[in-house]
Amino acid sequence: MNQKLRHIIFPAVIVALTVYFTYHIFQGQRGVLAWIRLDKKLKEQEIILNSLTKEKEYLEKEAYLLRPDSLDIDLLAEKARQVLNFAHPDEVVVQVNAK
């Protein structure tokens, strides 16, 4: 009887451990499905980072051009007209609604 019980328990324990570890390979915080979700989120965040980096570079370039040591007169005039809503008498103003 003891020998038959040993032949049944050992394979049952092996099967239970296999099922347990197989389940946790796919589920859980460090499983395959979590890795896929994190990879997708990482790609989305990299896209956002790239767009913010481009916007930052653009704003840094404009800020540099408005500094007293490297002042761009055309850019200064353009910004002043935008902020103050001024235009020269001979200019045609076309308003575009930016969304």
C-alpha positions in Angstrom: 0.0 0.0 0.0 2.8 2.4 0.9 4.5 1.7 -2.4 1.3 2.4 -4.4 0.7 5.6 -2.5 4.2 6.8 -3.3 3.7 6.1 -7.0 0.6 8.3 -7.0 1.8 11.2 -4.8 5.1 11.8 -6.5 3.5 12.4 -10.0 0.7 14.4 -8.5 3.1 16.7 -6.8 5.1 17.1 -10.0 2.0 17.9 -12.0 0.9 20.4 -9.3 4.2 22.1 -9.3 4.3 22.3 -13.1 0.8 23.8 -13.2 1.7 26.3 -10.5 4.9 27.5 -12.2 3.3 27.5 -15.6 0.5 29.7 -14.3 2.9 32.1 -12.7 5.0 32.4 -15.9 2.0 34.0 -17.6 0.2 35.7 -14.7 1.5 38.0 -12.0 3.6 41.1 -11.8 6.5 39.7 -13.6 4.7 37.4 -16.0 4.6 37.4 -19.7 1.3 39.2 -19.9 2.6 41.9 -17.6 5.7 42.2 -19.7 3.6 42.7 -22.8 1.5 45.4 -21.1 4.7 47.2 -19.9 6.3 47.0 -23.3 3.2 48.6 -24.9 3.1 51.3 -22.3 6.9 51.9 -22.8 6.4 52.5 -26.5 3.5 54.9 -25.8 5.6 56.9 -23.4 8.6 57.0 -25.8 6.3 58.6 -28.4 5.2 61.2 -25.9 8.8 61.8 -24.8 9.9 62.3 -28.4 7.2 64.9 -29.1 7.9 66.7 -25.8 11.6 66.7 -26.6 10.9 68.3 -30.0 8.7 70.9 -28.4 11.4 71.7 -25.8 14.1 72.1 -28.5 11.8 74.4 -30.4 11.1 76.5 -27.3 14.8 76.6 -26.4 15.6 77.8 -29.9 13.0 80.6 -29.7 14.2 81.6 -26.2 17.8 81.7 -27.5 16.8 84.0 -30.3 15.0 86.4 -27.9 18.0 86.8 -25.6 19.8 90.1 -25.7 23.1 88.6 -26.9 21.5 86.9 -29.9 18.4 88.9 -30.6 16.6 88.2 -33.8 14.8 91.4 -34.7 12.3 89.7 -37.0 11.3 87.1 -34.4 11.0 89.9 -31.8 8.7 91.9 -34.1 6.6 88.8 -34.9 6.2 87.9 -31.2 5.3 91.5 -30.3 2.7 91.7 -33.0 1.2 88.4 -31.9 1.0 89.4 -28.2 -0.1 93.0 -28.8 -2.3 92.4 -31.8 -0.5 95.0 -33.9 0.0 95.1 -37.6 1.5 97.6 -40.1 -1.0 99.6 -42.1 0.0 97.9 -45.3 -0.3 94.4 -44.0 -3.2 92.0 -44.6 -4.1 90.0 -41.5 -5.6 86.5 -41.9 -6.9 85.1 -38.6 -6.8 81.3 -38.2 -8.3 79.5 -35.3 -5.6 77.2 -33.9 -7.0 74.2 -32.1 
